[in-house]
Amino acid sequence: MTASFDKRLNQVLPRLASPDVLDNRGAGGEIGFWIFDYPPENEMQMRSWLTDVIEPGLHKQKPDLRFATIDLFESVIGLLEERGLLEKAFEMQLKKGDEALLASLRSVLKEDRLAARMVDLVGAQNLDLLIVKGVGAVYPMLRTHTLLSALHPHMRDTPLLMLYPGRYDGQSLRLFNKLGDDNYYRAFRLVS
């Protein structure tokens, strides 16, 4: 990262409140999907910053801005609870291990289904901005690039900010700065 984490954090609120982001002006007519990548070791600072600075700051700077924050991990847990699968998932993990559990969850946690559920949960069609957090907590159950692709048809004119514990270089996502995800080039880095 070219600037320190704190300096980059200080650029986020003005950037999020800017017409570039809120008017959904992506380069080449792309949907305004933005990624704020950060060092995974700063996860706790990132969580505090989101609740203590960004959410109240957006309310103060843009009182009429309709935005929501959705936690991917909480969405996955909610989906499993609704389907009566959470306790069964715990039991399967204990009895058969991680690989068997992940294989059985793939059909339930399809990214396109989760994307539709997320959009419905927050009423994304009525928002001016959607913030997505909890990316690291859902690995390896979900793949970020697939989820972002699945969200594209649902978001329409609503910009999205994904908080990403790792590195995004405009071409590929590297979760935790180690795990390579497939290439994803339809999002923009929020700040350098």
C-alpha positions as CSV (number, residue, x, y, z in Angstrom):
1,M,0.0,0.0,0.0
2,T,1.4,3.3,-0.9
3,A,0.2,5.3,2.0
4,S,0.0,4.3,5.7
5,F,-3.2,2.7,6.8
6,D,-4.3,5.7,8.9
7,K,-3.7,8.1,6.1
8,R,-5.8,5.9,3.8
9,L,-8.5,5.7,6.4
10,N,-8.7,9.4,6.5
11,Q,-9.4,9.6,2.8
12,V,-12.3,7.2,2.9
13,L,-15.1,9.4,4.3
14,P,-14.5,12.3,1.9
15,R,-14.2,9.8,-1.0
16,L,-17.4,8.0,0.0
17,A,-19.3,11.4,0.2
18,S,-18.0,12.5,-3.2
19,P,-20.2,12.7,-6.3
20,D,-17.9,10.2,-8.1
21,V,-18.9,7.5,-5.7
22,L,-22.5,8.4,-4.9
23,D,-23.5,9.2,-8.4
24,N,-22.2,5.7,-9.4
25,R,-19.7,7.0,-11.9
26,G,-17.4,4.1,-12.7
27,A,-14.9,4.3,-15.5
28,G,-16.3,3.2,-18.8
29,G,-19.9,3.1,-17.6
30,E,-19.2,0.3,-15.1
31,I,-21.3,0.0,-12.0
32,G,-19.7,1.8,-9.1
33,F,-18.3,-1.1,-7.1
34,W,-15.5,0.1,-4.9
35,I,-13.0,-1.8,-2.7
36,F,-11.2,-0.5,0.3
37,D,-8.4,-3.0,0.8
38,Y,-6.5,-3.0,4.1
39,P,-3.9,-5.0,5.9
40,P,-5.6,-8.0,7.5
41,E,-3.8,-7.4,10.8
42,N,-5.8,-4.1,11.0
43,E,-9.1,-5.9,11.1
44,M,-10.1,-4.7,14.6
45,Q,-9.1,-1.1,13.8
46,M,-11.1,-1.3,10.6
47,R,-14.2,-2.5,12.5
48,S,-13.9,0.3,15.0
49,W,-13.4,2.8,12.3
50,L,-16.5,1.7,10.5
51,T,-18.8,2.1,13.5
52,D,-17.1,5.0,15.2
53,V,-16.1,7.2,12.2
54,I,-17.6,6.2,8.8
55,E,-21.2,5.6,9.7
56,P,-21.6,8.7,11.9
57,G,-19.5,10.7,9.5
58,L,-21.8,9.8,6.6
59,H,-24.9,10.7,8.6
60,K,-23.3,14.1,9.5
61,Q,-21.9,15.0,6.1
62,K,-24.8,13.7,4.1
63,P,-27.9,13.6,6.3
64,D,-30.2,12.5,3.5
65,L,-27.9,9.7,2.4
66,R,-29.6,6.3,2.6
67,F,-27.0,3.7,3.3
68,A,-26.7,0.3,5.0
69,T,-23.8,-1.9,6.2
70,I,-24.2,-5.6,5.7
71,D,-22.0,-8.2,7.4
72,L,-21.4,-11.2,5.1
73,F,-20.7,-13.5,8.1
74,E,-24.0,-12.5,9.8
75,S,-25.8,-13.1,6.5
76,V,-24.4,-16.6,6.1
77,I,-25.3,-17.4,9.7
78,G,-28.8,-16.0,9.3
79,L,-29.3,-18.0,6.1
80,L,-28.2,-21.2,7.8
81,E,-30.4,-20.5,10.8
82,E,-33.4,-19.8,8.6
83,R,-32.9,-23.1,6.8
84,G,-32.4,-25.0,10.1
85,L,-28.9,-25.9,9.1
86,L,-26.6,-24.1,11.6
87,E,-26.6,-26.8,14.3
88,K,-26.3,-29.5,11.7
89,A,-23.3,-27.7,10.2
90,F,-21.6,-27.6,13.6
91,E,-22.3,-31.3,14.1
92,M,-21.0,-32.2,10.6
93,Q,-17.8,-30.2,11.1
94,L,-17.1,-32.1,14.3
95,K,-17.9,-35.5,12.9
96,K,-16.6,-35.2,9.3
97,G,-14.3,-32.2,9.2
98,D,-14.0,-29.0,7.4
99,E,-13.8,-30.3,3.8
100,A,-17.0,-32.3,4.1
101,L,-18.8,-29.3,5.7
102,L,-17.6,-27.0,3.0
103,A,-18.7,-29.4,0.3
104,S,-22.2,-29.7,1.8
105,L,-22.6,-25.9,2.3
106,R,-21.7,-25.1,-1.4
107,S,-25.3,-25.8,-2.5
108,V,-26.8,-23.7,0.2
109,L,-24.3,-20.8,0.0
110,K,-24.4,-20.2,-3.7
111,E,-23.2,-16.6,-4.3
112,D,-26.1,-15.7,-6.6
113,R,-28.6,-16.8,-3.9
114,L,-26.7,-14.9,-1.2
115,A,-26.4,-11.8,-3.3
116,A,-30.2,-11.8,-3.9
117,R,-30.8,-12.3,-0.2
118,M,-28.4,-9.5,0.8
119,V,-30.0,-7.1,-1.6
120,D,-33.5,-8.0,-0.3
121,L,-32.4,-7.8,3.4
122,V,-31.2,-4.2,3.1
123,G,-33.6,-3.0,0.4
124,A,-30.7,-2.1,-1.8
125,Q,-33.0,-0.6,-4.5
126,N,-33.9,2.1,-1.9
127,L,-30.3,2.9,-0.9
128,D,-27.7,5.4,-2.1
129,L,-24.8,3.2,-0.9
130,L,-24.2,-0.3,0.4
131,I,-21.2,-1.1,2.5
132,V,-20.2,-4.8,2.8
133,K,-18.0,-6.1,5.6
134,G,-17.1,-9.5,7.0
135,V,-15.3,-10.8,3.9
136,G,-12.5,-12.5,5.8
137,A,-14.9,-14.2,8.2
138,V,-16.7,-16.1,5.4
139,Y,-13.6,-17.5,3.8
140,P,-13.5,-20.3,2.5
141,M,-17.3,-20.6,2.4
142,L,-17.6,-17.8,-0.2
143,R,-15.5,-16.4,-3.0
144,T,-15.4,-12.7,-3.1
145,H,-15.0,-12.3,-6.9
146,T,-18.0,-14.6,-7.5
147,L,-20.1,-12.7,-4.9
148,L,-19.3,-9.4,-6.5
149,S,-20.2,-10.7,-9.9
150,A,-23.5,-12.1,-8.5
151,L,-24.3,-8.7,-7.0
152,H,-23.9,-6.7,-10.3
153,P,-27.3,-7.4,-11.7
154,H,-29.0,-6.7,-8.3
155,M,-27.4,-3.4,-7.5
156,R,-28.4,-1.4,-10.6
157,D,-27.7,2.2,-9.7
158,T,-26.6,1.7,-6.1
159,P,-22.8,2.0,-5.5
160,L,-21.2,-0.6,-3.3
161,L,-18.2,-0.4,-1.0
162,M,-16.5,-3.7,0.0
163,L,-14.1,-3.6,2.9
164,Y,-11.4,-6.1,2.0
165,P,-8.8,-7.6,4.3
166,G,-6.1,-8.1,1.8
167,R,-4.9,-6.6,-1.4
168,Y,-6.8,-5.4,-4.5
169,D,-4.7,-4.1,-7.3
170,G,-7.5,-3.4,-9.8
171,Q,-7.1,-6.7,-11.4
172,S,-7.0,-9.4,-8.7
173,L,-8.0,-9.9,-5.1
174,R,-5.6,-11.5,-2.6
175,L,-7.4,-12.3,0.6
176,F,-5.2,-11.9,3.7
177,N,-2.5,-10.8,1.2
178,K,-1.8,-14.5,0.6
179,L,-4.8,-16.3,-1.0
180,G,-5.2,-15.6,-4.6
181,D,-8.8,-15.2,-5.8
182,D,-9.6,-15.3,-9.5
183,N,-9.2,-12.0,-11.4
184,Y,-11.8,-9.4,-10.8
185,Y,-11.5,-6.1,-12.6
186,R,-14.9,-4.6,-12.4
187,A,-14.3,-2.8,-9.1
188,F,-12.3,0.3,-8.4
189,R,-9.9,0.9,-5.5
190,L,-11.6,3.6,-3.3
191,V,-8.3,5.1,-2.3
192,S,-4.7,4.3,-3.2
